Amino acid sequence: MQSVIYDPLEEYEGKLREQHRANTTGFFEKLVTQSGVDVEQNRETVKQYHTYKENLKKLRKKLNLLRFLRVLMCITIILIPLVILKTTPKIKALRSEIQEADKKAEELLAEARRQMLPLNSLFTDRDALNIIEKTIPLLSFDNCFSVKQEEDMKQNYDFSGYDDDEQSTLEVLAGHYNENPFLFENKMIHSMGVETYHGYKTIYWTETYRDSNGKLQTRTRSQTLHATVVKPKPYYHTQVVLSYCTQGGPDLTFTRDATHLENKSDKEIERYVKKGEKKLKKKTDQAVRENGDFMSMSNSDFEVLFDALDRNNEVQFRTLFTPLAQTNMVSLIRSQVGYGDDFNFIKQKRTNRIITQHSQGRPVTLSRDKYTSYSYDIIRENFIGNNTGFFKAVYFDFAPLWAIPVYQERPVHSLKPIPDYSQKYSLKECEALANAVDYQYVVHPRTKTQAILKSAFVRSRDDMDETQITAYSYDIEPRIDFVPMLGGDGRLHSVPVPWDDYLPLVAQNHFYISTAEEAKNQTIIARRNGLCISKLK
């Protein structure tokens, strides 16, 4: 059994990166052996396929050139029938050759896919997680985010599982590190903002003037008037968050934001720290005057670079950030091995939230379709490349937490028993499944925007959870405002400004959440990580 990770940066560089690559390669080669695919035969088929595809490019280029020459010759000379007589057979022959080459290329592609089908069919959505578990045995991933684990996190670790109607869970990945529960969550977040719309109107008028000879003349003038209106508009963005629960610092709260100091030189960081030391002295002096408990640590590099100055409990902060934890954190912030200082760290009592820039926009799990291909070599490259990249992203999401040795201690299990619930799956898991469903099943039929889906437990029946999914979205109606604008002719003109009116919509539907085995008699409309969502009959 692997021990805890006391220096996350050194462990990654010196051991775990290469160990995970070796585990990934071994896992892949085992699948290849199990599949029984003939690698060399596939390589030969793929080679022939690529040869035909390259030849097709040349033939099509030649055909286009002949067509162009025929048109050019018809334009520039009179003997058009002779031109057609000479070039048309060549064009027909090329077309026939292209058709044959295209047909052969499609046959080779189909054959290559057939050759790789046994291997492609062995991939699962758990592969990436299984390999990470082998590399870091203390880290384990669950098949789903159960209501039991969510309640444990709420009751024993101050986890706030509530999301308002502005947020919806797209993906979840739950698990434990040395029995400390954690949750990766990819959220869709809705907010109302504004959009500026523009409208234009060109006006004309005639004016009289005297020319250089003093005679009265007339001329037509024009001006394009520009008007704007500002209207409400919904905006959506996603956010990937790691919530890690631990008993260390049970009353402590603080926040710190990413600074990306890894991109600065040593001299720039030194100046940055010196400037921060003045801020620390001010805060310490203020705490003394006001009888506060803030006291800057002697390690000013850590204090300035980590910058968690809004902490509410000095004793618990120092208990967490031992000299080793301080050294680890400074190394992590300054290093370019991982992603540097790209992490926000929010501690709310016993729940720690990590939001890293490198994980924004990525799926929280790797699906099997990230690997599949018609070519063995592409499959191998996809599998190893995607898994090593995924491991690095996950590892450096945890790294700020593993930098603190206390956070890796096994928790003392609470005396508070978690009650048995008829509900099996957390509402976040239900939302994630609902978000995997085609919109036609969940949103209002007039929906023209993205939707925020919220779930509510109804009842449990036959080992399935019945859930109510409420979809909040918008219809869009075109409108026109007429804005009065003063023109150069001295008159007011109504300038039309088209804009979009976002009209709120709400739809509610009921579904079953269960494993595929339990839903065998239901109409399954989406699957995710071994669970499925089905329509009520």
C-alpha positions in Angstrom: 0.0 0.0 0.0 1.4 3.4 -1.0 2.1 5.9 1.8 0.7 9.4 1.7 2.2 12.0 -0.7 4.3 14.3 1.5 5.8 16.3 -1.4 3.3 16.3 -4.3 5.7 18.1 -6.8 8.7 15.9 -6.1 6.6 12.7 -6.1 5.1 13.6 -9.5 8.4 14.5 -11.1 10.5 11.7 -9.6 8.1 8.8 -9.6 4.3 9.1 -10.3 4.4 10.6 -13.8 6.5 7.8 -15.3 4.7 5.1 -13.1 1.3 6.2 -14.4 2.6 6.2 -18.0 3.9 2.6 -17.4 0.6 1.6 -15.9 -1.3 3.1 -18.8 0.9 1.3 -21.4 0.6 -2.0 -19.5 -3.2 -1.6 -19.3 -3.4 -0.9 -23.0 -1.2 -3.8 -24.0 -3.2 -6.1 -21.9 -6.4 -5.0 -23.7 -4.6 -5.5 -27.1 -3.7 -9.1 -26.1 -7.2 -9.8 -24.8 -8.7 -8.4 -28.1 -6.6 -10.7 -30.3 -6.3 -8.0 -33.0 -3.6 -8.4 -35.7 -1.7 -5.2 -35.3 0.6 -5.6 -38.4 -2.4 -6.5 -40.6 -4.2 -3.4 -39.5 -1.1 -1.2 -40.1 -0.9 -2.6 -43.7 -4.7 -1.9 -44.2 -4.3 1.6 -42.9 -1.3 2.2 -45.0 -3.2 1.2 -48.1 -6.1 3.4 -47.1 -3.9 6.4 -46.7 -2.2 5.7 -50.0 -5.6 5.7 -51.7 -6.7 8.9 -49.9 -3.5 10.7 -51.0 -4.0 9.4 -54.6 -7.6 10.7 -54.5 -6.3 14.2 -53.6 -4.0 14.2 -56.6 -6.7 12.9 -58.9 -9.2 15.5 -57.8 -6.6 18.2 -58.2 -5.8 17.0 -61.7 -9.6 16.8 -62.5 -10.1 20.4 -61.4 -7.1 21.6 -63.4 -8.5 19.9 -66.6 -11.9 21.5 -66.1 -10.3 24.9 -65.7 -8.2 24.4 -68.8 -11.2 23.4 -70.8 -13.1 26.4 -69.8 -10.1 28.7 -70.4 -9.5 27.2 -73.9 -13.2 27.6 -74.8 -13.0 31.2 -73.9 -9.7 32.0 -75.7 -10.1 30.0 -79.0 -12.8 29.5 -81.6 -12.3 25.7 -82.0 -14.6 24.8 -79.1 -15.8 21.4 -80.5 -12.2 20.3 -80.9 -11.3 21.3 -77.3 -14.3 19.5 -76.0 -13.4 16.4 -78.1 -9.9 16.3 -76.7 -10.6 17.1 -73.0 -13.9 15.5 -72.3 -12.7 11.8 -72.5 -9.8 12.6 -70.2 -12.2 14.2 -67.7 -14.6 11.1 -67.9 -11.6 8.8 -67.4 -10.5 10.7 -64.3 -14.0 10.7 -62.9 -14.1 7.0 -63.3 -10.7 6.5 -61.7 -11.7 8.8 -58.8 -14.9 6.7 -58.2 -12.9 3.5 -58.2 -10.3 4.9 -55.8 -13.0 6.3 -53.6 -14.8 3.0 -53.5 -11.5 1.2 -52.6 -10.6 3.7 -49.9 -14.1 3.2 -48.3 -13.6 -0.6 -48.4 -10.2 -0.3 -46.8 -11.6 2.0 -44.1 -14.4 -0.4 -43.3 -11.9 -3.2 -43.2 -9.7 -1.3 -40.8 -12.6 -0.5 -38.5 -13.6 -4.2 -38.6 -10.1 -5.2 -37.6 -10.1 -2.8 -34.6 -13.6 -3.6 -33.4 -12.5 -6.2 -30.9 -10.2 -3.7 -29.3 -12.5 -0.7 -29.4 -15.3 -2.7 -27.8 -13.1 -3.4 -24.7 -12.7 0.2 -23.7 -14.9 1.5 -20.9 -15.5 4.8 -19.2 -13.8 3.4 -16.0 -10.5 2.7 -17.7 -8.9 6.1 -16.8 -10.0 5.8 -13.2 -8.8 2.2 -12.8 -5.3 3.2 -14.0 -5.1 6.2 -11.6 -6.3 3.9 -8.7 -3.4 1.6 -9.6 -0.9 4.5 -9.6 -2.2 6.0 -6.4 -3.8 3.2 -4.3 -5.0 5.6 -1.6 -7.2 7.3 -4.3 -10.5 5.5 -5.1 -13.3 6.6 -7.4 -17.0 5.6 -6.9 -19.3 4.5 -9.6 -21.8 7.1 -8.7 -22.4 9.9 -6.2 -24.8 8.2 -3.8 -27.2 10.0 -1.4 -25.4 8.3 1.5 -22.0 9.8 0.6 -23.6 13.2 0.1 -25.2 13.1 3.5 -21.9 12.0 5.1 -20.2 15.0 3.6 -23.0 17.3 4.7 -23.3 16.0 8.3 -19.7 15.3 9.1 -17.7 17.7 6.8 -19.8 20.9 6.4 -20.4 20.2 2.7 -23.0 22.4 1.2 -24.7 20.3 -1.4 -27.4 22.9 -2.2 -27.3 24.7 -5.5 -29.8 27.3 -6.3 -31.8 27.5 -9.5 -29.0 29.3 -11.2 -26.7 26.1 -11.3 -27.1 22.7 -12.7 -24.7 19.7 -12.4 -23.4 18.4 -15.7 -21.0 15.8 -14.4 -20.0 14.4 -11.1 -17.1 12.1 -10.0 -17.1 11.1 -6.3 -14.5 9.1 -4.4 -12.2 9.0 -1.4 -8.5 9.6 -0.6 -7.4 7.7 2.4 -11.1 7.6 3.4 -11.5 11.4 3.0 -14.5 11.9 0.7 -14.2 14.2 -2.4 -16.4 15.3 -5.3 -15.5 16.6 -8.7 -18.4 18.6 -10.1 -18.8 20.2 -13.5 -21.5 22.8 -13.2 -23.5 24.9 -15.7 -24.0 28.4 -14.2 -26.7 30.8 -15.3 -26.5 34.6 -14.8 -28.4 37.6 -16.1 -26.5 40.3 -17.8 -27.1 42.8 -20.5 -26.6 43.0 -24.3 -26.1 46.2 -26.3 -28.1 46.2 -29.5 -27.3 48.6 -32.4 -29.6 50.1 -35.0 -29.0 52.4 -38.0 -31.0 54.7 -40.2 -29.7 56.7 -43.1 -31.4 60.1 -43.6 -31.2 62.5 -46.6 -32.0 66.2 -46.9 -31.4 69.1 -49.2 -29.7 72.2 -48.1 -29.1 75.6 -49.8 -25.7 77.3 -49.8 -23.8 80.0 -51.7 -21.0 79.0 -54.0 -17.7 80.8 -54.4 -19.4 83.3 -56.8 -22.0 84.1 -54.2 -24.8 82.3 -56.1 -27.4 80.2 -54.3 -27.0 76.4 -54.9 -28.6 73.3 -53.5 -27.0 70.0 -52.5 -28.1 66.7 -51.0 -26.6 65.6 -47.7 -26.9 62.3 -46.0 -26.1 60.9 -42.5 -26.3 57.5 -40.9 -27.8 57.7 -37.5 -26.7 55.1 -34.9 -28.8 54.2 -31.9 -28.3 51.6 -29.2 -30.5 50.0 -26.6 -29.4 47.9 -23.6 -31.6 44.8 -22.7 -31.4 41.9 -20.3 -29.8 38.7 -21.6 -29.0 35.3 -20.0 -25.4 34.1 -20.0 -24.1 30.6 -19.3 -20.7 29.3 -18.3 -19.3 26.1 -16.9 -17.1 25.5 -13.8 -15.2 22.4 -12.6 -14.8 22.3 -8.8 -13.1 19.8 -6.6 -14.6 19.6 -3.1 -12.4 17.7 -0.7 -13.6 16.9 2.8 -11.2 16.5 5.8 -11.3 17.0 9.5 -8.2 19.3 9.6 -8.9 22.8 10.7 -12.6 22.2 11.5 -13.5 25.9 12.2 -11.1 27.5 9.8 -12.2 29.5 6.7 -10.0 31.3 4.2 -9.8 32.1 0.4 -6.8 32.6 -1.9 -6.8 33.2 -5.7 -4.5 32.1 -8.4 -1.7 34.6 -9.4 0.3 32.7 -12.1 3.6 33.8 -10.5 5.3 30.8 -12.1 5.6 33.0 -15.2 7.7 35.6 -13.4 11.5 35.6 -13.0 13.2 35.1 -9.6 13.9 38.8 -9.3 10.2 39.7 -10.1 9.0 37.3 -7.5 11.5 38.7 -5.0 10.1 42.2 -5.6 6.6 40.8 -5.4 7.3 39.3 -2.0 8.9 42.5 -0.7 5.9 44.5 -1.7 3.7 41.9 0.0 5.7 42.1 3.2 4.6 45.7 3.7 1.0 44.6 3.3 1.6 41.8 6.0 3.1 44.3 8.4 0.1 46.6 8.0 -2.3 43.8 8.6 -0.4 42.6 11.7 -0.2 46.2 13.1 -3.9 46.6 12.6 -4.6 43.3 14.4 -2.5 44.5 17.3 -4.4 47.8 17.5 -7.8 46.2 17.2 -7.0 43.2 19.5 -7.3 40.8 16.5 -5.6 37.4 16.3 -3.9 37.8 12.9 -0.1 37.3 13.2 2.1 37.0 10.1 4.2 33.8 9.9 8.0 34.2 9.7 8.0 32.6 6.3 7.1 35.7 4.3 7.5 33.8 0.9 4.6 31.5 1.9 2.5 34.3 3.4 2.8 36.5 0.3 2.5 33.8 -2.3 -0.3 31.8 -0.7 -2.0 35.0 0.3 -4.7 33.6 2.6 -5.0 36.7 4.7 -8.7 36.5 5.3 -8.3 33.5 7.6 -10.5 33.5 10.7 -8.5 31.2 13.0 -4.8 31.7 13.4 -4.2 28.6 15.6 -5.8 26.2 13.2 -4.2 27.8 10.2 -0.7 27.3 11.7 -1.7 23.7 12.6 -2.4 23.0 8.9 0.5 24.9 7.5 3.5 23.3 9.1 7.0 24.2 7.8 6.7 21.2 5.4 3.3 22.4 4.1 4.6 25.9 3.6 7.6 24.6 1.6 5.4 22.3 -0.5 2.9 25.2 -1.3 5.6 27.6 -2.3 7.3 25.0 -4.5 3.9 24.2 -6.1 3.1 27.9 -6.8 6.5 28.6 -8.3 7.0 25.4 -10.3 6.4 25.1 -14.0 6.3 21.3 -13.9 2.5 21.1 -13.4 0.4 24.2 -14.1 2.0 26.6 -11.6 -0.2 28.8 -9.6 -3.5 28.3 -11.4 -5.6 27.3 -8.4 -8.1 29.1 -6.3 -8.4 27.6 -2.8 -11.5 28.1 -0.7 -11.7 26.5 2.8 -15.1 26.5 4.4 -14.6 24.7 7.7 -14.1 21.0 6.9 -14.8 21.3 3.1 -12.0 22.6 0.8 -12.9 23.7 -2.7 -10.2 23.8 -5.4 -10.9 25.5 -8.7 -8.0 25.2 -11.2 -7.8 27.0 -14.5 -6.3 23.9 -16.2 -9.5 21.9 -15.4 -12.0 24.4 -16.7 -13.7 23.1 -19.8 -12.5 19.5 -19.4 -14.7 16.5 -18.7 -14.4 15.2 -15.2 -14.1 11.6 -16.6 -12.7 10.2 -19.8 -15.2 8.5 -22.0 -14.3 5.5 -24.2 -15.0 7.4 -27.4 -11.7 9.4 -26.7 -9.8 6.3 -27.7 -11.6 4.6 -30.5 -10.4 4.7 -34.1 -9.9 2.5 -37.2 -6.1 2.6 -36.7 -4.2 0.7 -34.0 -1.5 3.3 -33.9 -4.0 6.2 -33.5 -5.9 4.2 -30.8 -2.6 3.6 -28.9 -1.7 7.3 -29.2 -5.2 8.4 -28.1 -5.2 6.0 -25.1 -1.8 6.8 -23.7 -2.0 10.6 -24.6 -5.5 11.1 -23.1 -4.8 9.1 -20.0 -1.5 10.8 -19.2 -3.0 14.2 -19.8 -6.0 13.3 -17.6 -3.8 12.0 -14.8 -1.8 15.2 -14.8 -5.0 17.4 -14.6 -6.5 15.3 -11.8 -3.2 15.1 -9.9 -2.6 18.9 -9.9 -6.2 19.5 -8.8 -5.3 17.5 -5.7 -1.8 18.8 -5.4 -2.7 21.9 -3.3 -4.5 19.6 -0.8 -1.7 17.0 -0.8 0.8 19.8 0.0 -0.8 19.8 3.5 0.2 16.6 5.3 -2.7 16.9 7.8 -5.1 16.7 4.9 -3.9 13.2 4.1 -4.6 11.7 7.5 -7.3 9.1 7.7 -10.4 10.7 9.3 -11.8 9.6 12.7 -15.2 8.3 11.8 -18.0 10.3 13.2 -20.3 9.0 15.8 -23.2 10.5 13.9 -24.8 7.6 12.0 -25.9 8.3 8.5 -29.6 7.3 8.3 -30.8 4.9 5.7 -32.7 6.5 2.8 -35.0 5.0 0.3 -33.4 7.4 -2.2 -30.2 5.9 -3.7 -28.7 8.6 -5.9 -27.9 12.2 -5.0 -29.7 15.0 -6.7 -26.5 16.1 -8.4 -26.2 12.6 -10.0 -29.7 12.9 -11.2 -29.0 16.3 -12.7 -25.9 15.0 -14.4 -28.0 12.2 -16.0 -30.7 14.6 -17.0 -28.1 16.8 -18.7 -27.0 13.8 -20.8 -30.5 13.5 -22.2 -31.5 15.0 -25.6 -33.1 18.3 -24.8 -36.3 17.3 -26.5 -37.2 15.1 -23.5 -36.5 17.7 -20.8 -37.0 21.3 -21.9 -40.0 23.4 -23.0 -40.7 22.9 -26.7 -40.2 26.6 -27.4 -36.7 26.7 -25.8 -34.1 28.6 -27.8 -31.3 28.8 -25.2 -29.4 26.5 -23.0 -31.3 25.2 -19.9 -30.7 24.9 -16.2 -32.0 21.5 -15.1 -32.9 20.9 -11.4 -33.9 17.6 -9.9 -36.1 16.7 -7.0 -36.6 13.3 -5.4 -40.2 11.9 -5.8 -40.0 8.3 -4.5 -38.1 5.1 -4.8 -39.6 2.0 -6.5 -38.2 -1.3 -7.6 -34.6 -0.1 -6.8 -35.1 2.9 -9.0 -35.3 6.6 -8.0 -38.1 8.6 -9.5 -37.0 12.1 -10.0 -38.7 15.3 -11.2 -36.6 17.3 -13.5 -37.4 21.0 -13.8 -35.9 22.8 -16.8 -35.5 26.6 -16.8 -34.8 28.1 -20.2 -35.9 30.9 -22.5 -37.8 31.5 -25.7 -36.5 34.4 -27.8 -38.9 36.9 -29.5 -37.5 39.5 -31.9 -38.5 43.1 -30.9 -37.8 46.6 -32.3 -37.4 49.8 -30.3 -37.6 53.1 -32.1 -35.1 55.5 -30.6 -35.4 59.3 -31.3 -32.2 60.7 -32.7 -31.4 64.3 -33.8 -30.2 64.4 -37.3 -28.0 66.8 -39.1 -31.1 68.3 -40.7 -32.2 69.5 -37.3 -35.1 67.1 -37.0 -35.8 64.1 -34.8 -35.8 60.7 -36.5 -36.9 57.3 -35.1 -34.0 54.9 -35.5 -35.2 51.2 -35.4 -33.1 49.0 -33.1 -33.9 45.3 -33.3 -33.3 43.3 -30.1 -34.1 39.9 -28.6 -36.5 39.5 -25.8 -35.7 36.5 -23.6 -38.9 35.0 -22.2 -38.6 32.6 -19.3 -39.9 29.0 -19.8 -40.3 26.2 -17.3 -40.9 22.5 -18.0 -41.3 19.6 -15.6 -40.9 15.9 -16.4 -40.5 12.7 -14.4 -37.8 10.1 -15.0 -36.3 7.0 -13.4 -32.7 6.8 -12.3 -31.1 3.3 -12.0 -28.5 0.9 -13.2 -28.9 -0.5 -16.7 -29.8 -3.9 -15.2 -32.6 -2.4 -13.1 -34.0 -0.5 -16.1 -34.1 -3.4 -18.5 -37.9 -3.0 -18.9 -37.7 0.8 -19.3 -37.1 3.1 -22.2 -33.5 4.2 -21.6 -32.8 7.6 -23.0 -29.2 8.3 -21.7 -26.4 6.5 -19.9 -23.5 7.8 -17.8 -20.9 5.9 -15.7 -23.0 2.7 -15.4 -26.2 4.5 -14.6 -29.1 5.3 -16.9 -32.1 7.6 -17.0 -35.4 6.3 -18.4 -38.8 7.7 -19.2 -41.8 6.8 -17.1 -44.1 4.4 -18.9 
